[in-house]
């Protein structure tokens, strides 16, 4: 096999650098898209989880309640405590906070 000329080597190296730069630019654009998309999702939650934020629930618990269509304390009357405990993101502290707030508001879970 014949040895490559210096010009051919230089050309191949330049092509490899351009391909690497294009790949990095594509990865950066992909990463920025996902970051802005996740920010939009978080903004959507912030628009509806105000009451849960006021009583001090953690973010996973707030998202679980919003995803289940529960936006206010009075909405909790529609579901049982067992169903709330089954939601992904509802930990023991969130359950305690919800029970305490329900008692303060003189509300009860569905039987």
C-alpha distances in whole Angstrom, upper triangle without the diagonal:
4,7,9,12,15,17,15,15,19,19,18,20,23,22,22,25,27,26,28,31,32,31,34,36,36,37,40,41,42,43,46,47,47,49,52,52,53,56,57,58,59,62,63,64,66,68,69,69,72,75,72,71,75,76,73,70,67,64,63,67,67,64,65,69,67,65,68,70,72,73,76,78,81,78,78,81,79,77,78,77,75,73,72,71,68,67,63,64,67,68,71,72,72,74,76,76,77,80,81,81,82,85,86,86,88,85,84,81,82,83
4,6,9,12,14,12,13,16,17,16,18,21,21,21,24,26,26,27,30,31,31,33,36,36,37,40,41,42,43,45,47,48,49,51,52,54,56,57,58,60,62,63,64,66,68,70,70,72,75,73,71,75,76,73,71,67,65,64,67,68,65,66,70,68,66,69,71,73,74,77,79,81,79,79,82,80,78,79,78,76,74,73,72,70,68,64,65,68,69,72,73,72,75,77,77,78,81,82,82,83,86,87,87,89,86,85,82,83,84
4,6,9,12,10,10,13,15,14,16,19,19,19,22,24,24,25,28,29,29,31,33,34,35,37,39,40,41,43,45,46,47,49,50,52,54,55,56,58,60,61,63,64,66,68,68,70,73,71,69,73,74,71,69,65,63,62,66,66,63,65,68,67,65,68,70,72,72,75,77,80,77,77,81,79,77,78,77,75,73,72,71,69,67,63,63,67,67,71,71,71,73,76,75,76,79,80,80,81,84,85,85,87,85,84,81,82,83
4,6,8,6,7,10,11,10,12,15,15,16,19,20,21,22,24,26,26,28,30,31,32,34,36,37,38,40,42,43,45,46,47,49,51,52,53,55,57,58,60,61,63,65,65,67,70,68,67,70,72,69,67,63,60,60,63,64,61,62,66,64,62,65,67,69,69,73,75,77,75,75,78,76,75,76,75,73,71,70,69,67,64,61,61,65,65,69,69,68,71,74,73,74,77,78,77,79,82,82,82,85,82,82,79,80,81
4,5,5,6,9,10,11,12,14,16,17,19,20,21,23,25,26,27,29,30,32,33,35,36,38,39,41,42,44,45,47,48,50,51,53,54,56,57,59,61,62,64,66,66,68,71,69,68,71,73,70,68,64,61,61,65,65,62,64,67,65,63,67,68,70,70,74,76,79,76,76,80,78,76,77,76,75,73,72,71,69,66,63,63,66,67,70,70,70,73,75,74,75,78,79,79,80,83,83,83,86,84,83,80,81,83
4,5,5,6,9,10,11,12,14,15,16,18,20,21,22,24,26,27,29,30,32,33,35,36,37,39,41,42,43,45,47,48,49,51,53,54,55,57,59,60,62,64,64,66,69,68,66,69,70,68,66,62,60,59,63,63,60,62,65,64,62,65,67,69,69,72,74,77,74,75,78,77,75,76,75,74,72,70,70,67,65,62,61,65,65,69,69,68,71,73,72,73,76,78,77,79,82,82,82,84,82,82,79,80,82
4,5,5,6,9,10,11,12,14,15,17,18,20,21,23,24,26,27,29,30,32,33,35,36,37,39,41,42,43,45,47,48,50,51,53,54,56,58,58,60,63,63,65,68,67,65,68,70,67,65,62,59,59,62,62,59,61,64,63,61,64,66,68,67,71,73,76,73,74,77,76,74,75,74,73,71,69,69,67,64,61,61,64,65,69,68,68,71,73,72,72,76,77,76,78,81,81,81,83,81,81,78,79,81
4,5,5,6,9,10,11,12,14,15,17,18,20,21,23,24,26,27,29,30,32,33,35,36,38,39,41,42,43,45,47,48,50,51,53,54,56,57,59,61,62,64,67,65,63,67,68,65,64,60,57,57,61,60,58,59,63,61,59,62,64,66,66,69,72,74,71,72,75,73,72,73,72,71,68,67,67,65,62,59,59,62,63,67,67,66,69,71,70,71,74,75,74,76,79,79,79,82,79,79,76,77,79
4,5,5,6,9,10,11,12,14,15,16,18,20,21,23,24,26,27,29,30,32,33,35,36,38,39,41,42,44,45,47,48,50,51,53,54,56,57,60,60,62,65,63,61,65,66,63,61,58,55,55,59,58,56,58,61,59,57,61,62,64,64,67,70,72,70,70,73,72,70,71,70,69,67,65,65,63,60,57,56,60,61,64,64,64,66,69,68,69,72,73,72,74,77,77,77,80,77,77,74,75,77
4,6,5,6,9,10,11,12,14,15,17,18,20,21,23,24,26,27,29,30,32,33,35,36,37,39,41,42,43,45,47,48,49,51,53,54,56,58,58,60,64,62,60,63,65,62,60,57,54,54,58,57,55,57,60,58,56,60,61,63,63,66,69,71,69,69,73,71,70,71,70,69,66,65,64,62,60,56,56,60,60,64,63,63,66,68,67,68,71,72,71,73,76,76,76,79,76,76,74,75,77
4,5,5,6,9,10,11,12,14,15,17,18,20,21,23,24,26,27,29,30,32,33,35,36,38,39,41,42,44,45,47,48,50,52,53,54,57,57,59,62,61,59,62,64,61,60,56,53,53,57,56,54,56,59,57,55,58,60,62,61,65,67,70,67,68,71,70,68,70,69,67,65,64,63,61,59,55,55,59,60,63,63,62,65,67,66,67,70,71,70,72,75,75,75,77,75,75,72,73,75
4,5,5,6,9,10,11,12,14,15,16,18,20,21,23,24,26,27,29,30,32,33,35,36,37,39,41,42,44,45,47,48,50,51,53,55,55,58,61,59,57,61,62,59,58,54,51,51,54,54,51,53,56,55,53,56,58,60,60,63,65,68,65,65,69,67,66,67,66,65,62,61,61,58,56,53,52,56,57,61,61,60,63,65,64,65,68,69,68,70,73,73,73,75,73,73,70,71,73
4,5,5,6,9,10,11,12,14,15,16,18,20,21,23,24,26,27,29,30,32,33,35,36,38,39,41,42,44,45,47,48,49,51,54,54,56,59,57,55,59,60,57,56,52,49,49,53,53,50,52,55,53,52,55,57,58,58,62,64,66,64,64,68,66,65,66,65,64,61,60,59,57,55,51,51,55,55,59,59,58,61,63,62,63,66,67,66,68,71,71,71,74,72,71,69,70,71
4,5,5,6,9,10,11,12,14,15,16,18,20,21,23,24,26,27,29,30,32,33,35,36,37,39,41,42,43,45,47,48,50,52,53,54,58,56,54,57,59,56,55,51,48,48,52,52,49,51,54,52,51,54,55,57,57,60,63,65,63,63,67,65,64,65,64,63,61,59,59,57,54,51,51,54,55,59,58,57,60,63,62,62,66,67,66,67,70,70,70,73,71,70,68,69,71
4,5,5,6,9,10,10,12,14,15,16,18,20,21,22,24,26,27,29,30,32,33,35,36,38,39,41,42,44,45,47,48,51,51,53,56,55,53,56,58,55,54,50,47,47,51,50,47,49,52,50,49,52,53,56,55,59,61,64,61,61,65,63,62,63,63,61,59,58,57,55,52,49,49,53,54,57,57,56,59,61,60,61,64,65,64,66,69,69,69,71,69,69,66,67,69
4,5,5,6,9,10,10,12,14,15,16,18,20,21,22,24,26,27,29,30,31,33,35,36,38,39,41,42,44,45,47,49,49,52,55,53,51,55,56,53,51,48,45,45,48,48,45,47,50,49,47,50,52,54,54,57,59,62,59,59,63,61,60,61,60,59,56,55,55,53,50,47,46,50,51,55,54,54,56,59,58,58,62,63,62,64,67,67,67,69,67,66,64,65,67
4,5,5,6,9,10,10,12,14,15,16,18,20,21,22,24,26,27,29,30,32,33,35,36,37,39,41,42,43,45,48,48,50,53,51,49,53,54,51,50,46,43,43,47,47,44,46,49,48,46,50,51,53,52,56,58,61,58,58,62,61,59,61,60,58,56,55,54,52,50,46,46,49,50,54,53,52,55,58,57,57,61,62,61,62,66,65,65,68,66,65,63,64,66
4,5,5,6,9,10,10,12,14,15,16,18,20,21,22,24,26,27,28,30,32,33,35,36,37,39,41,42,44,46,47,49,52,50,48,52,54,51,49,46,43,43,47,46,43,45,48,46,45,48,49,51,51,54,57,59,57,57,61,59,58,60,59,58,55,54,54,52,49,46,45,49,50,54,53,52,55,57,56,57,60,61,60,62,65,65,64,67,65,65,62,63,65
4,5,5,6,9,10,11,12,14,15,16,18,20,21,23,24,26,27,29,30,32,33,35,36,38,39,41,42,45,45,47,50,49,47,51,52,50,48,44,41,41,45,44,41,43,46,44,42,46,47,49,49,53,55,57,55,55,59,57,56,57,56,55,53,51,51,49,46,43,43,47,48,51,51,50,53,55,54,55,58,59,58,60,63,63,63,65,63,62,60,61,63
4,5,5,6,9,10,11,12,14,15,16,18,20,21,23,24,26,27,29,30,32,33,35,36,38,39,41,43,43,45,49,47,45,48,50,47,45,42,39,39,42,42,39,41,45,43,41,45,46,48,48,51,53,56,53,54,57,56,54,56,55,54,51,50,49,47,45,41,41,44,45,49,49,48,51,53,52,53,56,57,56,58,61,61,61,63,61,61,58,59,61
4,5,5,6,9,10,11,12,14,15,16,18,20,21,23,24,26,27,29,30,32,33,35,37,37,39,42,42,44,47,46,44,47,49,46,44,41,38,38,42,41,39,41,44,42,40,44,45,47,47,50,52,55,52,53,57,55,54,55,54,54,51,49,49,48,45,41,41,44,45,49,48,47,50,53,51,52,55,56,55,57,60,60,60,62,60,60,58,59,61
4,5,5,6,9,10,11,12,14,15,16,19,20,21,22,24,26,27,29,30,32,33,35,36,38,40,41,43,46,45,43,46,48,46,44,41,37,37,41,40,37,40,42,40,39,42,43,45,45,48,51,53,51,51,55,53,52,54,53,52,50,48,48,46,43,40,40,43,45,48,48,47,50,52,51,51,54,56,54,56,59,59,59,61,59,59,56,57,59
4,5,5,6,9,10,11,12,14,15,17,18,20,21,23,24,26,27,29,30,32,33,35,37,39,39,41,44,43,41,45,46,44,42,38,35,35,38,38,35,37,40,38,37,40,41,43,43,47,49,51,49,49,53,51,50,51,50,49,47,45,45,43,40,37,37,41,42,45,45,44,47,49,48,49,52,53,52,54,57,57,57,59,57,56,54,55,57
4,5,5,6,9,10,10,12,14,15,16,18,20,21,23,24,26,27,29,30,32,33,35,37,37,39,43,41,39,42,44,41,40,36,33,33,37,36,34,36,39,37,36,39,41,42,42,45,48,50,48,48,52,50,49,50,49,49,46,44,44,42,40,36,36,39,40,44,43,42,45,48,46,47,50,51,50,52,55,55,55,58,55,55,53,54,56
4,5,5,6,9,10,11,12,14,15,17,18,20,21,23,24,26,27,29,31,32,33,36,36,38,41,40,38,41,43,41,39,36,33,33,37,36,33,36,38,36,35,39,40,41,41,44,47,49,47,47,51,50,48,50,49,49,46,44,44,43,40,37,36,39,41,44,44,42,45,48,46,47,50,51,50,51,55,54,54,57,55,55,52,53,56
4,5,5,6,9,10,11,12,14,15,16,18,20,21,23,24,26,27,29,30,32,34,35,37,40,39,37,41,42,40,38,35,32,32,35,34,31,34,36,34,33,36,37,39,39,42,45,47,45,45,49,47,46,48,47,46,44,42,42,40,37,34,34,38,39,43,42,41,44,46,45,45,49,50,48,50,53,53,53,55,53,53,50,51,53
4,5,5,6,9,10,11,12,14,15,17,18,20,21,23,24,26,27,29,31,33,33,35,38,36,35,38,40,37,35,32,29,29,32,32,29,31,34,32,31,34,36,37,37,40,43,45,43,43,47,45,44,46,45,44,41,40,40,38,35,32,31,35,36,40,39,38,41,43,42,42,46,47,46,48,51,51,50,53,51,50,48,49,51
4,5,5,6,9,10,11,12,14,15,17,18,20,21,23,25,26,27,29,31,32,33,37,35,33,37,38,36,34,31,28,28,32,31,28,31,34,32,30,34,35,37,36,39,42,44,42,43,46,45,44,46,45,44,42,40,40,38,35,32,31,35,36,39,39,37,40,43,41,42,45,46,45,47,50,49,49,52,50,50,48,49,51
4,5,5,6,9,10,11,12,14,15,17,18,20,21,23,25,26,27,30,30,32,36,34,33,36,38,36,34,31,28,28,32,30,28,30,33,30,29,33,34,36,35,38,41,43,41,42,45,44,43,45,44,44,41,39,39,38,35,32,31,35,36,40,39,37,40,43,41,41,45,46,44,46,49,49,48,51,49,49,47,48,50
4,6,5,6,9,10,11,12,14,15,17,19,20,21,23,25,26,28,29,31,34,33,31,35,37,34,32,29,26,26,29,28,25,28,30,28,27,30,31,33,33,36,39,41,39,39,43,41,40,42,41,41,38,36,37,35,31,29,28,32,33,37,37,35,38,41,39,39,43,44,42,44,47,47,47,49,47,47,44,45,47
4,5,5,6,9,10,11,12,14,15,17,18,20,21,23,25,27,27,29,32,30,29,32,34,31,30,27,23,23,27,26,23,26,29,27,25,29,30,32,31,35,37,40,37,38,41,40,39,40,40,39,36,35,35,33,30,27,26,30,31,35,34,33,36,38,37,37,40,41,40,42,45,45,44,47,45,45,43,44,46
4,5,5,6,8,10,11,12,14,15,16,19,20,21,23,25,26,28,31,30,28,31,33,31,29,26,23,24,27,26,23,26,29,26,25,29,30,31,30,34,36,39,37,37,41,40,39,41,40,40,37,35,36,34,31,28,27,30,32,35,35,33,36,38,36,37,40,41,40,41,45,44,44,46,44,45,43,44,46
4,5,5,6,9,10,11,12,14,15,17,19,20,21,24,25,27,30,29,27,31,33,31,29,26,23,23,26,25,22,25,27,24,23,27,28,30,29,32,35,37,35,36,39,38,37,39,39,38,35,34,34,33,29,27,26,29,31,35,34,32,35,38,36,36,39,41,39,40,44,43,43,45,43,43,41,42,45
4,5,5,6,8,10,11,12,14,15,17,18,20,22,22,25,28,26,25,29,30,28,26,23,20,20,23,22,19,22,24,22,21,24,25,27,27,30,33,35,32,33,37,35,34,36,35,35,32,30,31,29,26,23,22,26,28,32,31,29,32,35,33,33,36,38,36,38,41,41,40,43,40,40,38,39,42
4,5,5,6,9,10,11,12,14,16,16,19,21,21,23,26,25,23,26,28,26,24,21,18,19,22,21,18,21,24,21,21,25,25,27,26,29,31,34,32,32,36,35,34,36,35,35,32,30,31,30,26,23,22,25,27,30,30,28,31,33,31,32,35,36,35,36,40,39,39,42,39,40,38,39,42
4,5,5,6,9,10,10,13,15,15,17,19,20,22,25,24,23,26,28,26,25,22,19,20,23,21,19,22,24,21,21,24,25,26,25,28,31,33,31,32,36,35,34,36,36,36,33,31,32,31,27,25,23,27,29,32,31,29,32,34,32,32,36,36,34,36,39,39,38,41,39,39,38,39,42
4,5,5,6,9,10,11,13,14,16,18,19,21,24,23,22,26,27,26,24,22,18,18,21,19,17,19,21,19,18,21,22,24,23,26,29,31,29,30,33,32,31,34,33,33,30,28,29,28,24,22,21,25,27,31,30,27,30,33,31,30,34,35,33,35,38,38,37,40,37,37,35,36,39
4,5,5,6,9,10,11,12,14,16,16,19,22,20,19,23,24,22,20,18,14,15,18,16,14,16,19,16,16,19,20,22,21,24,27,29,27,27,31,30,29,31,30,30,28,25,26,25,22,19,18,21,23,27,26,24,27,29,27,27,31,32,30,32,35,35,34,37,35,35,33,34,37
4,5,5,6,9,10,10,12,15,15,17,20,19,18,21,23,21,20,18,14,16,18,16,14,18,19,17,17,21,21,22,20,23,26,29,27,28,31,30,30,32,31,32,29,27,28,27,23,21,20,22,24,28,26,24,27,29,27,27,31,32,30,31,35,34,33,36,34,35,33,35,37
4,5,5,6,9,10,11,13,15,16,20,19,18,21,24,22,21,19,15,17,19,16,14,17,19,15,15,19,19,20,19,22,25,27,25,27,30,29,29,31,31,31,28,26,28,27,23,22,20,23,25,29,28,25,28,30,28,27,31,32,30,31,34,34,33,36,33,34,32,33,37
4,5,5,7,9,10,12,12,15,18,17,16,20,22,20,18,17,13,14,16,13,11,14,15,12,12,16,16,17,16,20,23,25,22,23,27,26,25,28,27,28,25,23,24,23,19,18,17,20,22,26,25,22,25,27,25,24,28,29,27,28,32,32,30,33,31,31,29,30,33
4,5,5,6,9,10,10,13,16,14,13,17,19,17,15,14,10,12,14,11,9,13,14,12,12,16,16,17,15,18,21,24,22,23,26,26,25,27,26,27,24,22,23,23,19,17,16,18,20,24,22,20,23,25,23,22,26,27,25,26,30,29,28,31,29,30,28,30,33
4,5,5,6,9,10,12,15,15,13,16,19,18,17,16,13,15,16,13,12,15,16,13,14,17,17,17,15,18,21,23,22,23,27,26,26,29,28,29,26,24,26,25,22,20,19,21,23,26,25,22,25,27,24,23,27,28,25,27,30,29,28,31,29,30,29,31,34
4,6,5,7,9,11,14,14,14,17,19,19,17,16,13,14,15,12,10,14,14,10,11,15,13,15,13,16,19,21,19,21,24,23,23,26,26,27,24,22,24,23,20,19,18,20,23,26,24,21,24,26,23,22,26,27,24,25,29,28,27,30,28,28,27,28,31
4,5,6,6,9,12,11,11,14,16,15,13,13,10,11,12,8,7,10,10,7,9,12,12,12,10,13,16,19,17,18,21,21,21,23,23,24,21,18,20,20,17,16,15,16,19,22,21,17,20,22,20,19,22,23,21,22,26,25,24,27,25,25,24,25,28
4,6,5,7,10,10,9,12,14,14,13,13,10,13,13,10,10,13,13,10,12,15,14,14,11,14,16,19,18,19,23,23,23,25,24,26,23,21,22,23,19,19,17,18,20,23,21,18,21,22,19,19,23,23,20,22,25,24,23,26,25,26,25,27,30
4,6,7,10,11,11,13,16,16,15,16,13,15,15,12,12,15,14,10,13,15,13,13,10,13,16,18,17,19,22,22,23,25,25,27,24,22,24,24,21,21,19,20,23,25,23,20,22,24,21,20,24,24,21,22,26,25,23,26,24,26,25,27,30
4,6,8,9,10,12,14,15,14,14,12,14,13,10,10,12,10,7,10,12,10,10,7,9,13,14,13,15,18,18,19,22,22,23,21,18,21,21,18,18,17,18,20,23,21,18,20,22,19,17,21,21,18,19,23,22,20,23,21,22,21,23,26
4,6,5,6,9,10,11,10,11,9,11,10,6,8,10,9,7,10,12,11,9,6,8,11,14,13,14,17,18,18,20,19,21,19,16,18,19,16,16,14,15,17,19,18,14,16,18,15,14,18,18,15,17,20,19,18,21,19,20,19,21,25
4,5,5,6,9,10,10,12,11,14,13,9,11,14,12,10,14,15,14,12,8,9,11,14,14,15,18,19,20,22,21,24,22,19,21,22,19,20,17,17,19,21,19,15,18,19,15,14,18,18,15,16,20,18,17,20,19,21,21,23,26
4,5,5,7,9,9,12,12,14,12,9,12,14,11,11,15,15,13,10,7,6,8,11,11,12,15,17,17,19,19,21,20,17,19,21,18,19,17,16,18,19,17,14,15,16,13,11,15,14,11,13,16,14,13,17,15,17,17,20,23
4,5,5,6,6,8,9,11,9,6,9,11,9,9,13,13,13,10,8,7,8,12,12,12,15,16,16,18,17,19,18,14,16,18,15,16,14,12,14,16,13,10,12,13,10,9,13,13,10,12,15,15,14,17,16,17,16,19,22
4,6,5,6,8,8,11,10,7,11,13,11,11,15,16,16,13,11,11,12,15,15,15,19,20,20,21,20,22,21,17,19,20,18,18,15,14,16,17,14,12,14,15,12,12,15,15,13,15,18,17,17,20,19,20,20,23,26
4,5,8,11,12,15,13,11,14,16,14,14,18,19,18,15,12,11,11,15,16,16,19,21,21,22,21,23,22,19,20,23,20,21,18,17,18,18,15,13,15,15,11,12,15,14,11,14,16,14,14,18,18,19,20,23,26
4,6,10,12,14,12,10,14,15,13,14,18,18,18,14,12,11,10,13,15,14,17,19,19,20,18,21,20,16,18,20,18,19,16,14,15,15,12,10,12,11,8,8,11,10,8,11,13,12,12,15,15,17,17,21,23
4,7,9,12,10,9,13,14,13,15,18,18,18,16,14,13,13,16,17,16,19,21,20,21,19,21,20,17,17,20,18,18,14,13,13,14,10,9,12,11,8,10,13,12,10,14,16,15,16,19,18,19,19,23,25
4,7,8,6,6,10,11,10,12,15,15,16,13,13,12,12,16,16,14,18,19,18,18,16,18,17,14,14,16,14,14,11,9,10,11,8,6,9,10,7,8,12,12,11,13,16,16,16,19,18,18,18,21,23
4,6,5,6,9,10,11,12,14,16,17,15,14,15,15,19,18,17,20,21,20,20,18,19,18,15,14,16,13,12,9,9,9,11,9,7,11,12,10,11,15,15,15,17,20,19,20,23,21,21,20,23,25
4,5,5,6,9,10,10,12,14,15,14,14,15,16,20,18,18,21,22,20,21,19,20,19,15,16,16,13,12,8,10,11,14,12,10,13,15,13,14,18,18,17,19,22,22,22,25,23,23,22,24,27
4,5,5,6,9,10,10,12,14,14,14,16,17,20,18,17,21,21,18,19,17,18,16,13,13,13,10,8,5,7,9,12,12,9,12,15,14,14,17,19,18,19,22,23,23,25,23,23,21,23,25
4,5,5,6,9,10,11,13,11,12,13,13,16,15,13,17,17,15,16,14,15,13,10,10,11,8,8,5,5,7,10,10,7,9,12,11,10,14,15,15,16,19,20,20,22,19,19,17,19,21
4,5,5,6,9,10,11,9,9,11,12,15,13,13,17,17,16,17,16,17,15,12,13,14,11,11,8,8,11,14,12,9,11,14,12,11,15,16,14,16,19,19,19,21,19,19,17,20,22
4,5,5,6,8,10,10,10,13,14,17,15,14,18,18,16,18,17,18,15,12,14,14,10,9,8,9,12,16,15,12,14,17,15,14,18,19,18,19,22,23,22,24,22,21,19,21,24
4,6,5,6,9,9,10,13,14,16,13,13,16,15,13,15,14,14,11,9,10,10,6,6,6,7,11,14,14,11,12,15,15,13,16,18,17,18,21,22,21,23,20,19,17,18,20
4,5,5,6,5,7,9,10,12,10,9,13,12,11,13,12,14,11,8,11,11,8,9,9,8,12,14,14,11,11,15,13,11,14,16,15,15,18,19,18,20,17,16,14,15,18
4,5,5,5,6,9,12,13,11,11,15,14,13,16,16,17,14,12,14,14,11,12,11,12,15,18,18,14,15,18,16,14,17,19,17,17,21,21,20,22,19,19,17,18,21
4,5,7,9,13,15,16,13,13,16,15,14,16,16,17,13,12,14,13,10,10,11,12,16,19,19,16,16,20,19,16,19,22,20,20,24,24,23,25,22,21,18,19,22
4,6,9,12,13,14,10,10,13,11,10,13,14,14,10,9,12,11,8,10,11,12,15,18,19,15,15,19,18,15,18,20,19,18,22,23,21,22,19,18,15,15,18
4,6,9,12,12,8,10,12,10,11,14,15,16,13,12,15,15,12,14,14,14,18,20,21,17,17,20,19,16,18,21,18,17,21,22,20,21,18,18,15,15,19
4,6,8,9,5,7,10,9,9,12,13,15,12,10,14,14,12,14,14,13,16,18,18,14,14,17,15,12,15,17,15,14,17,18,16,18,15,14,13,13,17
4,7,8,7,9,12,12,12,15,16,18,16,13,16,17,14,16,15,15,18,20,19,15,16,18,15,13,16,17,14,14,18,18,15,18,15,16,15,16,20
4,5,5,7,10,11,12,15,15,18,16,14,17,18,16,18,17,16,18,19,18,15,15,16,14,11,14,14,11,11,14,14,12,14,12,13,13,15,19
4,5,6,8,10,11,13,13,16,15,12,15,18,16,18,17,15,17,17,16,13,13,14,11,8,10,11,8,7,11,11,8,11,8,10,10,13,16
4,5,6,8,10,13,13,17,15,14,17,19,18,21,20,18,20,20,19,16,15,16,14,11,12,13,10,8,12,12,9,10,7,9,9,11,15
4,5,6,8,11,12,15,13,12,15,17,15,18,18,16,19,20,19,16,15,17,15,12,13,15,13,11,14,15,12,13,10,10,9,10,14
4,5,6,8,9,12,10,9,12,14,13,16,16,14,16,16,17,13,12,14,13,9,10,13,11,8,12,14,12,12,9,8,6,8,11
4,6,7,9,12,11,11,14,16,16,19,19,17,19,19,19,16,14,16,15,11,11,14,12,9,12,14,11,11,7,6,5,5,9
4,7,10,12,10,11,14,15,15,18,19,17,20,20,21,18,16,18,18,14,14,17,16,13,16,18,15,15,11,9,7,6,9
4,7,8,6,7,11,11,11,15,16,14,17,17,19,16,13,16,16,13,13,16,15,13,15,18,16,16,12,10,6,5,8
4,5,5,6,9,10,11,15,16,14,16,16,17,15,12,14,15,12,12,15,15,12,15,18,17,16,12,9,5,4,6
4,5,5,6,9,10,14,14,11,13,12,14,12,9,11,13,10,9,13,13,11,13,16,16,15,12,9,6,7,8
4,5,5,6,9,12,14,11,12,12,15,13,10,13,15,13,12,16,17,15,17,20,20,19,16,13,9,9,9
4,5,5,7,10,12,10,13,14,16,14,11,15,16,13,13,17,17,15,18,21,20,20,16,14,10,10,10
4,5,5,9,10,7,10,11,13,10,8,12,12,10,11,14,14,13,16,18,18,18,15,13,9,11,12
4,6,8,9,6,8,8,11,9,7,11,12,11,11,15,16,15,17,20,20,20,17,15,12,13,14
4,6,9,7,10,11,14,12,11,14,16,14,15,18,19,18,21,23,23,23,20,18,14,15,15
4,6,6,9,12,14,11,11,14,15,13,15,18,18,18,21,23,22,23,20,18,15,16,17
4,6,8,12,14,12,12,16,16,15,17,20,20,20,23,25,25,26,23,21,18,19,21
4,6,10,11,9,10,14,14,13,16,18,18,19,22,23,23,25,22,21,19,20,22
4,7,8,6,7,10,11,10,12,15,15,16,18,20,20,22,19,18,15,17,19
4,6,5,6,9,10,11,13,14,16,17,19,20,21,23,21,19,17,19,21
4,5,5,6,9,10,11,12,14,15,17,19,20,21,19,18,16,19,20
4,5,5,6,9,10,11,12,14,16,17,18,20,19,18,17,20,21
4,5,5,6,9,10,11,12,14,15,17,18,17,16,15,18,19
4,5,5,6,9,10,10,12,14,15,16,14,13,12,15,16
4,5,5,6,9,10,11,12,14,15,14,13,13,16,18
4,6,5,6,9,10,11,12,14,13,13,14,17,19
4,5,5,6,9,10,11,12,11,10,10,14,16
4,5,5,6,9,10,10,9,8,9,12,14
4,5,5,6,9,10,10,10,12,16,17
4,5,5,6,9,9,10,12,15,18
4,5,5,6,5,6,8,12,14
4,5,5,6,7,10,14,15
4,5,8,10,13,17,19
4,5,9,12,15,17
4,7,10,13,15
4,7,10,12
4,7,9
4,6
4
